[in-house]
Each structure stands twice: as structure tokens, then as C-alpha cells.
Amino acid sequence: MTPAIAAIIWAIGLVAWVAIRLPYRRRARRLRVVRARRDLTERIVLPLAGIGLSVVPTVYLLTGFPAFADYRFQPWMGWAGAVAQLAFLALFYASHRQLGRNWSVTLEIRDEHRLVTDGLYRYVRHPMYSSFWLWGLAQLLLLPNWLAGPAGLVGVAVLYFARVGSEETMMRQTFGDAYDAYASRTGRIVPRIFG
């Protein structure tokens, strides 16, 4: 594995992310929203995650900036990054597919929204966030730069920690005891091993 191939793998992941998300985003725009949370936090964290996962690494790959933060590329990192990228894309695709019409970019409850508890959601409540963590890890491993590499993980951390509590509150308000029971048997982003 070379740095150039690792960079291509990262770029393919970005293109695949857009290709997977685009049809779901179009479909979501056609569905009636019953309740939404579009506050200042929501307006800040989504762009910040995008900057860390796409803008910073794209600038780095196109310009080499910030070259002062480069470090020596190790082939094992490229291979591990490729595996993380494949896992991210598989999980991201499956999350969208299993959520179907219940998915939205922002925190929204749709008309006829249902609580999805099967497939991946049988094991974790937020497999899409799990996929984003894998994407950030892949970026860290594929891009040998102390700023561009970890920028994805920083973006995901901001998104996750600022948003997941509000998302779960919205689900709790919508589904009540059914959501509490579901949350008691599943992990947020990693399956529960014990009980």
C-alpha cells in the first residue's frame, strides 16, 4: 500500500458516501415532517462534521496543506484504513436501507414514523453514528497528516456528543416506554456484550 493508493481509497469512500446518501436525502425531502429540532446546535454541528470528514482532507489531498503536519506513511495503516473504509460504507448503506423512510439528515420525526428495532438496530440504536466513527478512523489511517487525518474523528465527535442526547430525547418523546425498553437492551453505537 502506498500513500497515493490510500488517498484514492479515501476519495472513493467520500464519493461512495455521497452516492449512498443522495437518494435517501431526495426521498426524505418528499415526506411530511411532524416534529423537527433545527436549533443553533444542529446548524453548527452538521457543517463541522462535514468540514472534518470532507473539506479538510480534500484540501490536504489537493494542495498538500498543511505539509508541516505530515508524518511517514506506514503500509499497514493503509490496509487497516481500507478495511475500516469498507466497514464504514457497508454499515452506512445498511443503516440507510433499514431506516428507509424514517431517516433524515436533521433531527426530525416523519409522518408515520416508526421505531426501527430490527436488522442492525436490534443490536445498536445508532449504527449510522457507528459508521461515521469508522469513517473517521479510516481517514486517520489513510491520510498521514496530524491535522487532516484526525479531522474526521474530531468532526464525528462534535456531531455525536452534541446531538445523540437530543436525538434520543426526541425518540423518547415520540415512542415513550417502547423506546425506553429498546434502549435498555441495546448499546448506542456498539452492541452490548453483557445483558
Wavefront OBJ file of the C-alpha trace (Angstrom):
o trace
v 0.000 0.000 0.000
v 1.297 3.442 -0.943
v 0.197 6.904 0.218
v -1.286 7.563 -3.235
v -3.413 4.411 -3.128
v -4.503 5.236 0.431
v -5.566 8.699 -0.758
v -7.540 7.163 -3.624
v -9.259 4.792 -1.212
v -10.226 7.756 0.982
v -11.569 9.668 -2.057
v -13.576 6.657 -3.244
v -15.121 6.480 0.228
v -16.208 10.123 0.009
v -17.782 9.594 -3.418
v -19.496 6.390 -2.220
v -20.848 8.252 0.838
v -22.483 10.822 -1.461
v -23.815 8.106 -3.789
v -25.380 6.184 -0.896
v -26.869 9.217 0.826
v -28.223 11.165 -2.166
v -31.292 9.012 -2.995
v -32.319 8.862 0.669
v -31.932 12.608 1.024
v -34.146 13.193 -2.028
v -36.776 10.799 -0.720
v -36.713 12.380 2.754
v -37.497 15.810 1.315
v -40.804 14.496 -0.018
v -42.027 13.183 3.341
v -44.057 15.311 5.715
v -42.257 16.294 8.919
v -44.318 16.135 12.111
v -41.678 17.482 14.517
v -38.157 18.793 13.987
v -35.291 20.189 16.000
v -33.378 22.755 13.997
v -31.718 24.853 16.657
v -28.342 26.589 16.609
v -26.519 23.475 17.804
v -27.946 21.469 14.918
v -26.950 24.198 12.452
v -23.385 24.213 13.777
v -22.552 20.536 14.321
v -23.601 19.207 10.908
v -21.298 21.584 8.982
v -18.464 20.991 11.463
v -18.694 17.237 10.892
v -18.699 17.836 7.133
v -15.643 20.051 7.380
v -13.728 17.395 9.315
v -14.816 14.483 7.141
v -14.630 16.099 3.720
v -13.306 19.672 3.443
v -10.089 19.391 5.492
v -8.995 16.086 3.911
v -9.930 17.241 0.401
v -7.870 20.425 0.798
v -4.989 18.317 2.093
v -5.147 15.885 -0.834
v -5.473 18.620 -3.469
v -2.891 21.052 -2.103
v -0.702 19.192 0.378
v -1.587 21.789 3.019
v -0.671 21.561 5.865
v 2.527 19.757 4.810
v 4.262 20.639 8.083
v 1.940 18.138 9.815
v 2.812 15.189 7.549
v 4.295 12.055 9.048
v 5.735 8.910 7.496
v 3.093 6.663 5.927
v 3.073 3.029 7.029
v 1.576 0.421 4.638
v -0.227 -1.386 7.494
v -2.111 1.833 8.206
v -3.318 1.955 4.623
v -4.572 -1.625 4.754
v -6.265 -1.080 8.113
v -7.782 2.150 6.763
v -9.115 0.308 3.713
v -10.798 -2.273 5.964
v -12.274 0.490 8.150
v -13.492 2.290 4.998
v -15.227 -0.859 3.706
v -16.827 -1.440 7.108
v -17.972 2.193 7.207
v -19.587 2.001 3.772
v -21.298 -1.339 4.463
v -22.688 -0.105 7.790
v -23.666 3.276 6.340
v -25.548 1.666 3.454
v -27.276 -0.894 5.685
v -28.310 1.821 8.185
v -29.961 3.883 5.466
v -31.636 0.878 3.906
v -33.028 -0.374 7.221
v -34.258 3.054 8.333
v -35.900 3.683 4.965
v -38.449 6.480 5.176
v -37.614 7.067 8.866
v -34.210 8.591 8.009
v -33.479 12.314 7.856
v -30.343 14.479 7.886
v -31.584 16.641 10.733
v -33.462 15.631 13.859
v -36.969 15.039 12.538
v -39.969 12.844 13.176
v -41.735 11.985 9.945
v -45.376 11.316 9.215
v -45.998 7.644 10.088
v -42.569 7.417 11.692
v -41.911 4.040 13.253
v -39.351 2.814 15.742
v -36.925 0.570 13.858
v -35.670 -2.233 16.113
v -34.706 -4.956 13.643
v -31.641 -5.605 11.493
v -28.657 -3.630 12.759
v -30.993 -1.720 15.054
v -31.586 -4.894 17.013
v -28.045 -4.528 18.360
v -27.347 -0.776 18.401
v -29.573 2.287 18.439
v -27.323 4.388 16.224
v -25.472 2.274 13.654
v -25.166 5.305 11.390
v -23.091 7.052 14.049
v -21.105 3.817 14.357
v -20.417 4.058 10.634
v -19.268 7.679 10.993
v -16.808 6.675 13.728
v -15.428 4.041 11.328
v -15.173 6.682 8.591
v -13.204 8.958 10.889
v -10.925 6.052 11.838
v -10.416 5.202 8.163
v -9.451 8.817 7.456
v -6.984 8.806 10.338
v -5.341 5.658 8.979
v -5.391 6.622 5.284
v -4.135 10.216 5.487
v -0.676 10.592 7.099
v -1.120 14.113 8.381
v -1.563 15.163 12.008
v -4.349 17.633 11.064
v -6.137 16.107 8.063
v -6.032 12.547 9.428
v -7.799 13.086 12.769
v -10.072 15.900 11.488
v -12.755 13.320 10.687
v -12.762 11.875 14.192
v -12.970 15.380 15.643
v -15.919 16.181 13.358
v -17.699 12.950 14.276
v -17.075 13.539 17.988
v -18.597 17.026 17.798
v -21.627 15.694 15.913
v -22.126 12.659 18.120
v -21.706 14.258 21.541
v -23.710 17.372 20.654
v -26.554 15.503 19.011
v -27.172 11.968 20.224
v -28.760 13.025 23.521
v -31.243 15.280 21.746
v -31.990 12.574 19.217
v -32.747 10.083 21.959
v -34.913 12.612 23.807
v -36.934 13.146 20.620
v -37.356 9.384 20.180
v -38.361 9.012 23.829
v -40.977 11.771 23.440
v -42.342 10.074 20.325
v -42.264 6.407 21.330
v -42.319 6.592 25.148
v -41.947 3.303 27.017
v -41.283 1.390 23.791
v -38.136 3.448 23.248
v -37.047 3.066 26.879
v -37.413 -0.715 26.604
v -35.495 -0.698 23.320
v -32.719 1.486 24.778
v -32.397 -0.792 27.814
v -31.429 -3.762 25.636
v -29.203 -2.084 23.029
v -25.979 -0.126 23.014
v -25.756 3.321 21.469
v -23.049 2.638 18.898
v -21.511 -0.684 19.998
v -23.571 -3.825 20.703
v -23.915 -4.719 24.353
v -21.991 -7.866 25.189
v -23.449 -8.468 28.638
v -27.199 -8.158 29.200
l 1 2 3 4 5 6 7 8 9 10 11 12 13 14 15 16 17 18 19 20 21 22 23 24 25 26 27 28 29 30 31 32 33 34 35 36 37 38 39 40 41 42 43 44 45 46 47 48 49 50 51 52 53 54 55 56 57 58 59 60 61 62 63 64 65 66 67 68 69 70 71 72 73 74 75 76 77 78 79 80 81 82 83 84 85 86 87 88 89 90 91 92 93 94 95 96 97 98 99 100 101 102 103 104 105 106 107 108 109 110 111 112 113 114 115 116 117 118 119 120 121 122 123 124 125 126 127 128 129 130 131 132 133 134 135 136 137 138 139 140 141 142 143 144 145 146 147 148 149 150 151 152 153 154 155 156 157 158 159 160 161 162 163 164 165 166 167 168 169 170 171 172 173 174 175 176 177 178 179 180 181 182 183 184 185 186 187 188 189 190 191 192 193 194 195
